[in-house]
Amino acid sequence: MSNSVTEMDDFHLKMELLGSIEVGIVVFNQQFEVQVWNEFMQNHSGILPSEIRNKSLFSFFPEIDQEWFVQKTEPVFQLKSPAFIIWEQRPHLFQFSTYRPITSDSDYMYQNVTLFPLTSVSGDVEQIGMVVYDVTDEAISKLRFIQANKELEKISRVDGLTGLFNRRYWEESCELEYKRCSRSSGASSLIILDIDHFKKVNDTHGHPAGDEVIRRIAGIIQKTTRETDLCGRYGGEEFTIILPDTDIDQATLVAERIRRKAESLVVVHDNVDISFTVSVGISAFHESYSSHIEWLESADRNLYTAKESGRNKVVAK
C-alpha cells in the first residue's frame, strides 16, 4: 500500500513540475499526435490537454509548415539525434501572443525550440519530446541592438542636411568603383555639380534659405538618378554622382535633366522666391587614370570650364 502511495505521489509531483515550469513541454508520436501538453502550452494556446491529446499537432496549428517540420524531426526519429529551432532562423513555431502586449515591441512570442528523442523499452524512438522556450526579451534586445547599429552606420555615411552620402563615404565608394572599372574596363561616369552664385543666396536671403536650396537640389538629384547610382554631398554647395555602367553620353543626359530641373525650380523661403542654376562637369572613367582622385579632378576641371564659360552649363569630356 505504501509503495502505491509513493508511486502516486511521485506521479503527481512530476505532473505538478510539468505544469509549473516556465517552458512549453510537448510530446508527440510518429504520427505527430500530441501525448503530453503542459500548462505553459495550455495557457498560451488556450487549448486544454484533453482537447489536443491524441490529435494531430498540425490540425491545431496550421501556421506550422508541415513539410518543413516533418523534415526537421526525421533525424530525431531515425538517428536519435536532437534538433534545434532558433528564433533567428524562424521567429516562432507556435504563434503565441506575447506576455506583455502593451509594453512589448512584438505581437508574438519569439521562441527557441529543442526536439529530443524519447526511446521506448525496445530502443526505438517512437516519440519526440519538445521544449518551447520564450526568448522574446532576448530577441527584442538583440533586434534593438541590430537596429541601433544600422542607424549608427547610416548616420556615419549620410549627410544630415540632404540625406545623400557624406564626403567620406562617397569617396570610399568612388575608390571602389574606380578599382572595379580598372579590373573590368567598365564604363562608368562621374558627375560633379555646383550651385551657381551660392554665396549670393546666403548673403541675400540668409543661411536657412541656403540650406533649403541645398536640400531641394539634393531632392532633384535623388529623383533623377537610379538606386544604383552613388550620390553625395561633397562639400557646401557641391555634389558628386557616380553612375556605374554608364557612358559619357548617357551621363550627359542625366546631368542635363538635373540642370534643367534646377533652372526651372523656384524655392520659396519666408515668402521670397529664390531661383538658382547649377554648373556640371562630367568625366567618364579612363584606364589612364592612376587613381580615383585623378578621375574626380578630371570632372572638376570640366566643372571649372562650365563656370568659366557662363555657368548653367554641362561640360563633358
C-alpha positions in Angstrom: 0.0 0.0 0.0 2.8 2.4 0.9 4.5 1.7 -2.4 1.3 2.6 -4.3 1.0 5.8 -2.4 4.7 6.6 -3.1 4.2 6.0 -6.8 1.1 8.1 -6.9 2.8 10.9 -5.0 5.7 10.7 -7.5 3.4 10.9 -10.4 1.6 14.0 -9.1 4.9 15.6 -8.3 6.0 15.1 -11.9 2.7 16.4 -13.2 3.0 19.4 -10.9 6.5 20.1 -12.1 5.5 19.9 -15.7 2.6 22.3 -15.0 4.6 24.9 -13.1 7.7 25.0 -15.3 8.0 28.2 -17.4 8.7 26.4 -20.7 6.4 24.5 -23.0 6.6 20.7 -22.8 5.0 18.7 -25.7 5.4 15.1 -26.5 4.1 13.7 -29.8 4.4 10.4 -31.6 5.4 9.4 -35.2 2.0 10.5 -36.4 2.6 13.9 -34.8 -0.3 13.2 -32.4 0.1 15.0 -29.1 0.6 12.9 -26.0 1.7 15.5 -23.4 0.7 19.2 -23.3 1.8 21.1 -20.2 0.3 24.1 -18.5 2.6 26.6 -20.3 1.2 25.3 -23.7 -2.3 25.4 -22.4 -2.0 28.9 -21.1 -0.5 30.4 -24.3 -2.7 28.5 -26.8 -6.0 28.3 -24.9 -6.1 24.6 -25.7 -6.7 22.1 -23.0 -4.6 18.9 -22.8 -7.9 16.9 -23.1 -8.7 18.7 -26.3 -5.4 18.1 -28.1 -4.3 14.8 -26.7 -4.1 12.1 -29.4 -4.9 14.8 -32.1 -2.6 15.9 -34.8 -0.4 18.9 -33.9 -0.9 20.3 -37.4 -4.7 20.4 -37.2 -4.5 22.8 -34.2 -1.6 24.9 -35.6 -1.9 25.4 -39.3 0.8 28.1 -39.2 3.4 25.3 -38.8 4.9 24.4 -42.1 4.2 20.7 -42.1 6.6 19.6 -44.7 9.5 21.6 -43.1 8.6 20.3 -39.6 8.5 16.7 -40.7 11.9 17.0 -42.3 13.2 18.7 -39.1 12.1 15.7 -37.0 13.5 13.0 -39.3 17.0 12.9 -37.7 15.4 12.8 -34.3 13.3 9.8 -35.1 15.8 8.0 -37.3 19.2 8.9 -35.9 18.2 9.6 -32.3 19.8 13.0 -32.7 18.4 16.2 -31.1 17.3 19.0 -33.3 17.1 22.7 -32.6 15.0 25.6 -33.9 16.3 29.1 -33.1 14.3 32.3 -33.4 16.9 33.9 -35.7 16.0 31.3 -38.3 12.3 31.1 -37.6 10.9 33.6 -35.1 8.3 31.2 -33.7 7.0 27.7 -34.1 3.7 28.4 -32.3 2.0 31.7 -33.0 1.5 32.7 -29.3 0.8 36.2 -28.2 3.5 37.9 -26.1 3.2 38.1 -22.4 3.2 41.9 -22.5 1.1 43.0 -25.5 1.2 46.7 -24.3 4.8 47.2 -23.5 6.4 44.6 -25.8 7.7 45.6 -29.3 6.4 42.3 -30.6 2.9 40.9 -31.2 4.1 37.3 -31.0 6.3 35.3 -28.7 9.8 34.6 -30.0 10.8 31.0 -29.4 13.7 28.6 -29.3 12.7 25.0 -29.6 14.5 21.8 -28.7 13.4 18.4 -30.2 14.9 15.3 -28.5 14.3 11.6 -28.9 12.3 9.6 -26.4 13.3 5.9 -26.7 10.9 3.1 -25.9 12.0 -0.1 -24.0 12.8 -1.6 -27.3 15.3 1.2 -28.0 13.3 2.7 -30.9 12.3 6.3 -31.0 8.5 6.3 -31.0 8.0 9.8 -29.5 9.7 13.1 -29.6 9.9 15.5 -26.6 9.7 19.2 -27.5 10.7 22.0 -25.2 9.5 25.5 -26.2 11.4 28.5 -24.6 10.0 32.0 -24.6 13.0 34.1 -25.7 11.0 37.3 -26.5 13.0 39.6 -24.2 16.3 38.3 -25.6 15.2 38.5 -29.2 13.8 42.1 -28.8 17.0 43.2 -27.1 19.1 41.8 -29.9 16.9 43.2 -32.6 17.1 46.6 -31.0 20.9 46.3 -30.9 21.0 45.4 -34.6 18.7 48.3 -35.5 20.7 50.7 -33.4 23.9 49.6 -35.2 22.1 50.1 -38.6 21.1 53.6 -37.6 24.7 54.4 -36.4 26.0 53.0 -39.7 23.5 55.1 -41.6 24.4 58.2 -39.6 28.1 57.7 -40.2 27.7 57.7 -44.0 24.8 60.1 -44.7 24.9 63.8 -44.8 22.4 65.2 -42.3 21.1 68.1 -44.3 20.5 66.3 -47.6 20.2 62.6 -47.0 22.8 62.0 -49.6 26.1 60.2 -48.8 28.6 62.3 -47.0 32.0 63.1 -48.4 33.9 60.4 -46.6 31.6 57.6 -47.6 31.2 58.8 -51.1 35.0 59.0 -51.6 35.3 55.4 -50.3 32.6 54.3 -52.8 34.3 56.3 -55.6 37.6 54.4 -54.9 35.8 51.1 -55.0 34.1 52.0 -58.3 37.5 53.1 -59.7 39.0 49.7 -58.8 36.1 47.8 -60.2 36.4 49.7 -63.5 40.2 49.2 -63.6 39.7 45.4 -63.3 36.9 45.0 -65.8 37.5 48.0 -68.1 33.9 49.0 -67.3 32.1 52.1 -68.5 31.3 54.5 -65.6 30.9 58.2 -65.4 31.5 60.7 -62.6 29.5 63.9 -62.3 30.4 66.9 -60.1 28.0 69.9 -59.9 27.9 73.2 -58.1 25.2 75.7 -57.3 26.0 78.9 -59.2 26.5 82.1 -57.1 25.5 80.3 -53.9 27.3 82.8 -51.7 24.9 85.4 -53.1 21.9 83.3 -52.0 23.3 83.1 -48.4 24.3 86.8 -48.3 20.9 87.9 -49.6 18.5 85.5 -48.0 20.4 84.0 -45.1 21.8 80.6 -44.4 18.5 78.9 -43.7 17.4 79.8 -47.2 20.7 78.5 -48.5 20.1 75.2 -46.6 16.7 74.9 -48.2 18.2 75.4 -51.7 20.8 72.7 -50.9 18.0 70.3 -49.8 16.0 71.0 -52.9 18.8 70.3 -55.3 19.6 67.2 -53.4 16.0 66.1 -53.9 16.3 66.7 -57.7 19.5 64.6 -57.7 17.8 61.7 -55.9 14.7 61.8 -58.2 16.8 62.0 -61.4 19.3 59.2 -60.6 18.9 55.4 -60.1 19.1 53.5 -56.9 22.4 52.0 -58.0 24.0 55.5 -58.6 26.1 56.9 -55.8 25.1 60.5 -54.9 27.0 62.5 -52.4 27.3 66.0 -50.9 30.9 66.7 -51.5 31.0 69.9 -49.5 29.0 73.0 -49.1 27.0 73.5 -52.3 29.0 70.9 -54.3 27.6 67.5 -55.2 29.1 64.4 -56.8 27.5 61.4 -58.5 28.9 58.1 -59.7 26.9 56.5 -62.5 28.1 52.8 -62.7 27.9 51.2 -66.2 27.1 54.5 -67.8 29.0 56.0 -70.7 29.5 59.8 -71.1 26.6 60.3 -73.4 24.2 58.7 -71.0 25.7 60.6 -68.1 25.3 63.9 -70.1 21.5 63.2 -70.5 21.3 62.7 -66.7 23.2 65.9 -66.0 21.1 67.9 -68.4 17.9 66.7 -66.7 19.3 67.8 -63.3 20.4 71.2 -64.8 17.0 71.9 -66.4 15.1 70.9 -63.3 17.3 73.2 -61.1 16.8 76.0 -63.6 13.0 75.8 -63.5 12.8 75.3 -59.8 11.7 78.2 -57.5 12.4 77.8 -53.8 10.1 79.8 -51.6 11.6 80.8 -48.3 10.0 83.3 -45.9 7.6 84.3 -48.8 10.6 85.1 -51.0 11.1 83.3 -54.4 14.6 82.1 -54.9 15.8 80.9 -58.3 19.2 79.3 -59.0 21.1 77.3 -61.5 23.9 74.7 -61.4 27.0 74.1 -63.4 28.1 70.5 -64.1 31.3 68.7 -65.1 31.4 65.1 -66.3 34.3 62.7 -66.7 34.0 59.1 -68.0 36.3 56.5 -66.4 39.5 56.1 -68.4 42.2 53.5 -67.9 44.9 56.2 -67.9 43.7 57.5 -64.6 46.1 56.4 -61.9 43.6 56.8 -59.0 40.0 57.8 -58.3 41.3 61.2 -57.3 42.6 61.8 -60.8 39.1 60.8 -62.1 37.5 63.3 -59.8 39.9 66.0 -60.7 39.1 65.5 -64.4 35.4 66.0 -63.7 36.3 69.0 -61.5 38.2 70.6 -64.4 35.2 70.3 -66.6 33.1 71.9 -63.9 35.5 74.8 -63.8 35.2 75.1 -67.6 31.4 75.2 -67.3 31.6 78.0 -64.7 34.2 80.0 -66.7 32.1 79.8 -69.9 29.0 81.3 -68.4 27.6 78.9 -65.8 24.3 76.9 -66.0 26.1 74.5 -68.4 27.1 70.9 -68.6 30.7 70.2 -69.8 31.6 66.6 -70.6 35.0 65.4 -72.0 
